[in-house]
Structures are given as structure tokens and as C-alpha cells.
Amino acid sequence: MHAQGGEPRSIAEQSRFSETSRYPDVFAFLDALAKRTPRVRLETFGNSEEGRALPLLVLGNPPAMPTQERLPVVLVMANIHAGEVEGKEALLHLARRLTLGDLQPLLPSAVWLFAPIYNADGNERISVENRTEQNGPISGVGIRENVNGLDLNRDFMKLESAEARALVALMNRWDPDVVVDLHTTNGSYHGYHLTYAPGLNPNTDERISAFARERLLPAVRQAMASRHQFRIYDYGNFAHADALDAELDGFPAADTRRKAWRTFDGRPRFGTNYVGLRNRLSILSEAYSYLDFERRVKVTEAFVEEIVRFVSANAATIRALTRRADTEWARRAATSEQAIAFDLQPLPTPVDVLVGAVTTKPNPVSGKRMRVMVESEATPTKMTVYDRFVATTTRRVPREYVVRSSSAAVLNSVEGVLRTHGIVVERVTTPSRRVVDAFVVDEVEHARQPFQGHRETTVTGQFERREDEIPADSLVVRTNQPRGRLAFYLLEPESNDGLTTWNVFDAELAAGKAHPVLKVF
């Protein structure tokens, strides 16, 4: 939809989709929109590593404040990977439509928060040498990582980047009921214009998972086909059913081996999985990389539009759902079990998945070959679909975790990360002896290859119940709080994405020693 009557227009629109917005362009658009209508409040929610203010658009009639008793809050974020730029442009267009255009009737039904340029520093590294096989914009895009080389969509647990800490602080302040994260694919030649996923971690509240899978996403998928004529499906990539770790572009006609479509990772280092552990709905959007840039912007805009429509029609249900998830967890936390390991699970019967085709054409600016979706070629192909994770190993949730360490630096680091996540932490003031479950380490392993600047740590061992000394200054974290699921994942010694994983306790881990995190039942 193109703006009329002096309304702001994005750089994508102005350039006929040959360019994407730079950081000053985004602020100029948002500032112009805020000056046109009182339905917009332009804020910032933190700064990037290079000091760029991260914009947040609050939309409403009038825009709400986070302390107000309110309707459901929806946060839509884009550009976490700054080479994946259509979400940034789509949010600018949607903000204009919600406040000045055809979507204004939906505005009062929720609080709408748009963060269009999360990886602001990466966005400013625009070059035609980035993501050269992507089908535009031909004038180049930014880089995947932030300025320190961190993938921000792997930083939601350890919170090492300024950007991730700012975003989680925003979530703590506004407590969004729904979070939508906008991306572009990097994988198989499928036949969809966009793919999507709910939160995939199996520790997500069952009702929230079921609502996303059985109500929200099917309704959006149907509307995308009927209202917009776009094909969308659950996110995945092709593989052979007997070798799921070998990703394939597509399937040659003569290939008779069993075919599979498999989703990505369930760990909460990924943003949409992280949001699930906060008892909230989350949706991943992946526009198809080989669809041309203008169509990628339009399909992303349409996808978010249909989420907006669904939330508007189900506002009270969504608000009640997330609040009930908090209440139910607080009531039964210490009687539950949560996963520390999980595996992909297939749907019970094979499903038709659209296999696509691509051609290539030169980028007229760089001369590099871009891959181009052949939209008319989308062949239904029966295959096994792996679209969810199930727990393979669980542990009991304690009433409390106690973090005991002789190192003030370790205690301060743990407390800082937990508090940044919005988890309530207490300090022990008086030493005592308590009955605890201590995890006695048998073996400590470190990953051979570094990832995000870490060699990830895993421990094996067993729990022993015993009476033990709890010194003053130890940390106590109760699990019957709204972020209790997240506290479990961060503190459980065997967690596959916790503080142990990210080397916080490395100096205190050795065979025969108790892990610094104790459990109290």
C-alpha cells in the first residue's frame, strides 16, 4: 500500500524496492508519522553497542503507558538479522496503516509496539556483498551479527549484548502477551511465500502452545490464502527422513528416498522459544529469501496484518490465557517436571509439502547471481513433517534454587543475569544448614568448536540429597514466580541452554564436586 496525501513513505517505496532503509531513514519515517497523528508515540528502549538509540513505536488511541491496566500488548520486532530487511519496511507500512489508513478500526483492541530496527549497528553495514544470493534489494543489505559479532537471535539466555539486554528490559517493562519476530529464510527451495513457527520449547505452557498451533496460526494461514493469495506453512527445511541432520535444497524427481520437512531448534537462546518460557505467545515469521524484495515486504506485511486482525478479534481470550499461565505455574511449579533435553517429533501421518524451484538472474548493481523463486512451481510432495519437540529427559522443579559460591564475581554475575531477565532473586543474610539436592559432577565436557565466543559446557552426574551449608550471600530463587520456567532453564545444572552451558560456573565444576546450584524441595 503506497502512502497518499503527504503521509511518510519508506525508502523501499521511494526506491521502488531497490533499496532498504538506513538507520536515519527509519527515524525520519517514524518521526514524520508521530508528527502527523497523536496515535503514535516514538520512544527508544535502549542503545546498541555503538550507541545508536533503538526506536520503539507505541501505537494506540491514545498510546498506552506500560503501567496502565490495559488490553493485550503485542510486540513486533524486525531486523534482528540486519540482512533480513523486509520486516523493517513492513512495520513502517503497517504503522502508517494502523494510525492513518485502512487498519485504524483495529487500533483500539490492543497496545501495539513496533521495534523495526533492532540490530541497528548491523543495519548500517549495508553492502551488495552481503547475502548475495537473496533476491534483492539490489542495492545491498546489512550484516547478520551485531558489531561485536554476536548473533542476537542466539543471545536471549546469556544476554551478552547491549541490544539483548535492552530488548529483555522492554519485555519486563511492557510484558507483551504476543511477540512476533520477523526474519528471512536461508534454506531449502520450497514453494511457500512465507513460513512460520510458534514457540518450540517443550517447557512452554501447554495451553499457550495449543492456542498458537490450533487457533492462531491456522486462522492466519487461511486468511493469508483467502485475503492475500499467499502460500504459507510451518517453518522448516528439507531432509531425508533417515538423515535429518543433512539439509537439502530440494528433491530431484528421481530421488525415491523418504522425504522429510523439519523445523529448527527448540532451545530458548532463540527469541520466540525464549518468549514461550515467559508464558507468552510467540510467532516466528520467515519470508522466502528467493521471493523478490517487494513481494517479501508485502507477504510479511500481510502476515503481521492477519496476526493483528486475529488478536483484535480474540483480545480478551489472549489476555486471559497469558494471565492464567502465570497463575497456574505459580500454583503448581514445585510439583511439576520440566525438560532438560528433547527431540524432534513427526506428525502422525505424512503431509503434502510444497517443493519449489528457483532460477537465477544477475544483480544489476553487483553483478552477482541472485536466486529467483519460480512462483508458479510449487509441487505438493508427500513427506514426514517434524514440526515440534518433545521432552526426552525431565527433572523435578524445586521449590527454590540456591546458588552457593566462594566467588563474589560468580554470584554477582548470576544475580545480574537473572535480574535482567526479570527473575526475583534474594540474598541469604544468615548462614544455615539445609536439606538440599546437590548435583555431584561425574564429568565436565566443553564443546570442541566455539560458538558465540563460548565453548559450551555440559555436565553429567547425579543428584544426592544431603544436609549442607548455605553461607551468607548465597542466592535464593523461588520457582513459584511468573518467570519460574525461565529460572528453571537458567539454573538447572543439566539444562541444555542455561548458565552452565554458557560457562558461568566453569571455574567451580570438577568431577566429584557438587555443582554450585542446589535444589530445595
N, C-alpha and C positions, 0 to 999 in steps of 0.2 A: 504494500500500500504506500503510495507516494504522498508526501505532505502537500497540503494546499493552503492558500491564504496566509502565507508568511510563516507557517509553522517550521520548526527546525528540521533540517534534512541531514541524514548521516552522510559521512564520507563515502560509504558504499553506494548510496543512492546517487550522490553527486557525480561520482566517477563511473556510473553505470556498471558498478560491481567489478571494476578493475583494481580497486584499492580497498584497504581496510583502515579503520580509524586509528590514528595515533593517540597517545595519551591526552595531549591538549585538545584534540578534536572531540574526544568523549566529554571532557569537562565543558567545552564550548556548547555542545549539544544540550547537556544536562542543565547548564546554567540558563541557556535560552529558553528551555522548556519551563524551568522554575519561574522565570520572569513572566511567562505567558499565563500561568494558571496557579491559583492557591492550592490546587490539589496535589502539588509537588513540593516536597521539602528535600533539598540537597544537603546531605551530610557527608562526613568521612568517618570511617570506622577504624582507622589506624594508618600506619605508614609502611611502605615497602622497605626492603633492605637498603635501597638507595635514597630513601627519604621521600618518596612520592606518596602523597595523600591518596588513600583508597576510597573512591566515591561510593556512597550508598544513596539510592533514591528511595524515599519513603512516599508511597502513593496512597491517597485517601481523600475523603471529602468531609472534614479536613484530614490531613495526615495525622496519624496517631502518635503518641509517645509510648515508649516501652513500659512505663509504669502504669498506664491506664488499664482498667478492666476492658477487655477487648474481644473482638472476633478472632477467628483463626488467623495466624500470621504465616505468610508464605514468603520464603526467601528463595530467589532465583539468582544463581551466580554463574558467571561466564568467564572464559579466558584464563582458567587455572593453568592450562597449557596454552601459551600465547601464540602458538602456530595454528591453533584451532579457533578461528576467529568469528565464525558465523553467529555464535551465541551473543557475542558482544554487540554486533549490529542488530540482531533480532530484538534484544532487550531495549535498545533505544527506540526501535519502531513500536514495540508494544507499550512502552511507557507513554509515547505520544498518543497511541490509540486509546489507552485506558483513561487518559486525562483530558484529551481534546477531541477524540474521534469516536469510532463506532462502538468501542467496548466500554464506554462510560457507564452504561447501566450496571456493569459488573463491579464497578469500583467500590461501592459501599459494603459489599458482602464479606470483605476480609481486609487485612492490612497487608499491603504488597511491598516487599523490599527487593530492590534490584541492585545487584553488585556486578556491573557489566565488565569490569576490567581488573579482576583480582590479581593476576600476575602482571602488574603494571610495568615492572622493570623488563621482564621478558618481552613484553609487547613492543618496547622501544628498540629492540634488536631486529627490527624488520629488515629482511633481506630476501632477494629472489633465490638465494641458495638454501633457504630453509624449506623443508617439506616439498621438495621439487616435484614429486610425483602427484601431489594433491592438485585437484582441478581448480586452480585459482585460489585467491585473487592473483592475477598475473604480476602485479607489482610487488609481491612478496608478503611474508607474514613474520611474526616474531618467533621466539625460541620456546622450547618445551619447558625448560627449567627456569628457576629464578636466577638472580645474578650470582648466587653462590653455588650454582649447580645442583640445587635440590629440586626434585620433582615434588611440587606442592601437593599433588594428589597421592603422595606416599608419606606425608608428614602429619597426619591427623592424630597420631598417638604420641609421638615423641615431641612434637611441637618445637622444632629447632629453628624454624624460620620466623622472621618478624611477621610475615604475611599470615601464616597459620595461627600464630598466637592472636593476631588481630581478628581473624575470622571467628575463632572459637570464643573470643570475648564478645563479639557481636551476637553469637548464638546464646551465650549466657545472658546477655542483656535483653534480647528480644524473645528468646525461647521459641523459635519458629515451629509451628506444627507440621509444616511441609517444607522440605528443602529440595530444590531442583538444580542439578549440576549439568551444564551444557558443554558437550565435547564434540570431537570429530573422530571417525574411525581411523585405524591404521592397519586394517587386516584384509580378510577374505573378500573375494569378488561375489558378493551376494546380490540379491535382486530387490533390496529394500532401500527406500529413500532415507530412512532413519531407523535405528534400533534403540532399545531402552532396557532398563533393568530397575527393579526395586532394590532396597537394601538386601544384601545376600547373606549377611552373617546369621548363622542359625540361632544365636542368642537373642535376636530381635524378638520382641513381644509377639506372640503368635497371632493375636488379633490384628495387630498393625500389619504384619506380613500378609495375612489373609485379605485384609481390606485392600491393600495395594494390588495384590495379584488377581483377586477375584472381582473387584468392583472398579477401582480407579483406572487401572491400566487397560482392561478390556473396553471400558467406556470410551477412553481416549482413542484407542486403536480404531474402534468402529467409527467415531466421529472424524478421524483423520481420513478414512476412506470415503465416507459419505459426503462430508462437507468440503474436503480439500483435495480429494483424489490422490492421496499419498499412501504408499505402502509402508507399513511399519511392523516391526516384530521384536520379540525378545532379543536382547543383545547376545551376540556370540560370534564364533569363528568356526570354520570347517575343520574337521579332522577325521581320520579313520577311527571307527569305533574301538578297534583294538590298539590304538596308539594315540590317545587323546592329547599327549604332550607334543605331538608333531602337527603344528598348524599348517593348513593348506590354503592356497588361494581359492581354488575351486575344485571341481571334479571333472576330469576328462570323460568324454562319452563312453570310452571303452573300460573305464575303471569299474570293476564289478565288486570290489570290496565293500564291506558295510560302511555306511557313511554316518557321520555324527556332526552335530552342531552343539558347541559347548560354550558356556558363559565364562566369565573371567574369575576373579579371586574373591573370596569371602572375608578376607581379613579387614579389620577396621582402619588400617592405615589409609585405605581408600575412603573418600569423603562420604559417599552415600551409605556405605556399610557402617561407618562411624556414627552417622546420624541415627541409624537404627538402634544403636546401643544407648542413645539418649532418649529412647521411647518415642521417636518421632518418625513420620513418613518421609521417605526419600525416593527420588527418581533420578536415574542417570539417563541423559539423552546423548546419543551418538549419531550425528548426521553423517551420511555416507561420503567419505573422502573424495570419491571419483565422480560424484554429482557436481555440476558446476556451481561456482560460488553463489550466484544469485539464487539458485534453487535450494542450496543448503541453508541460506539465510531464511528463505520462505518456509521450508519444511520445519526448521527449528522454531520460527515464529508461530507457525500453526500448531506445533506440538505444545508449546507453552500456553498458547491461547486456549487450547482444549483442556489443559490442566486448570487454567483459570476458570473456565466455564464449569468444570466438574466441582471444583472447590466452592464456587458460588452457589451451586445447587445443593451442596451437601455440607454447608458450613457448620451447622450445629452438630451433625454426626461426627465430623472430623475433630472438632474441639472436644467433644465428649470422649472420643476414642483415645486421644492422647492423654487426657487427664486421668482417665480410668487406668491406662497403662502405668502411670506413675503411682496411683493409689494401690493398685493390685500388687505391684512389685514391692512397695514398702510393707505391705501386709504379709507377704509370703517369701520375702527374699531369703531368710535364713532356713527355709525348708525346701529350697529349690536346688536343682543341679544345672550347671551351665557347661557349654562345650569348651574344651581347650584344644580340640583337634576335630577336623571334619573332612568330608569328602564329597565330590560331585555325585548327584543322584539324577538318573534319567527319568523322563516322563514314562508312564507305564507302557505306552504304545508309540510306535513311530509316527512322525508328523511330517506333512509336506512343508519343506523349507524352500524358499526361492533361491535358486542358483543363478547368478547373474553373469554378465560378460562385460569386458572393457576393451576399448581401443586406445590408441594414443594420439596425441597431437602436440606440436611444439608450443611452448610458452613463447609468445612473440617478444617478450621482454628479455628473458634469459636464454632462450634457445633450447632449454631442457625439455625433455619429453614429459608431458602430463598424461596421466591415465584418465580416461573418459568413460563414464558409465554409459552403457547401451541400454537406455531405459525400456526399450521395447522387448528386451530379452530378460525374462525372469521365469525360469523353468521350475515348476513345482517338483521337488525331488524328495521322496520318502526317506526319512532318516531318523535316527535316535537323537532326541534333544535332551541335553543336560543343562537345565536352567536353574538349579538350586543346589544348596549344600545341606548335608545332614550331619549331625554330630556323630563322631566315631569314638570319642573319649570325653567323658564329663567328670567334673569334680563338684563336690558339695560346696555351696556358698556358705561361708561362715557368718556369724553374727557381726564379727569385727575382724579386720586385719590389723596386725601390729607390726610396724616396721622398726626393727631394732638394729642400731649400728653404732660402732665406736667412732665413725667418721661424721663430723658435723656437716661436711660438704655433701655427703651422700644424703643425709636426712634433709638438708635444705633443698637439694636438687629434686628429691622425690616430692617433698611438700610443694615446691614451686610448680611442678608439672601438674600434680593433682589439683591444686587450687586453680590453676589456669583453665583446667577442664571444667571447673565449677563444682568440684567434689569437695565436700566438707571434711576437713582434717582437724584433729585435735592433738595437742601435745600432752604427754604424760608429765605431771608435775611431781609426783611422789613415786619412788621405786616400789615395786611389789613383786610377788611371785604369783604366777597364774598358770592354770592348766591350759596348754596350747597344743595345737597340732603343728609340729615342726617338720619341714621338708628337708630330709637328710640327703645330701647330694651324693650320687654314685659317680656321675661323670659330667664333665662340662665340655661342650663342643662349640667351636666357633666356625662360622661359615668360611669356606676357603676363598670365596670371592667377595670383595667389598661391595656394599650396596648402600647408597645414600651416605657414604663416608663411614659406614659401620661394617664390622664383621659380626653378623647377627649371632646371638648366643642362645643355645638350648641346653637344658639340664635334664638329666634323668635321675631318679632316686625314688624314695618312698616317704610317706608321712609317718611320724611317730608321735603318739600322744604322751605328753610328759608335763611335769611342773617345771616352769622355767622362770628365770629372772627377767623382769621388764624394767630396764633402767629409766630414770628420768630423762626427758627429752625425746623418748620414743614417740612415734606417730601412731595414732589410732584412727582408723577409717571404718565407720559403721556402714553396713551394706544396705540398710533399710532407708536409703535416701534416693531421690529421683535419679541420680547418676550412679546408682549402685551397680547396674550391669557393667558400666564403664569401669568402675573401680575394680570389679572382679577381673576384667580383662587386663587391666594395667598391672595388678598386683599379684595375681595367681602365679606361683613360681613356674609352672609348666605352660603358661599361656603362649600361644604362637605369635603374639604381637603385643607383648607387654613391656614393662620397663626392664625385665630381664633380657628380653630379646634385643633391646637397644642399648645394652652394655652398661646400664646404670649401676648394676651390682657386681660387675666383673671382678673388682678387687677383693670381694668377700666370698667368692664362690670357689670351692675346692672340694674334692672327694672327701667324704667323711664329715664335712661341716654342715651345720644347719643353714639353710637359706635365711637371709635377713628378714624375710616376710613370714610372720607367724599367723596362724589362723586360730580364732577363738570361737567356739560353738556354744 
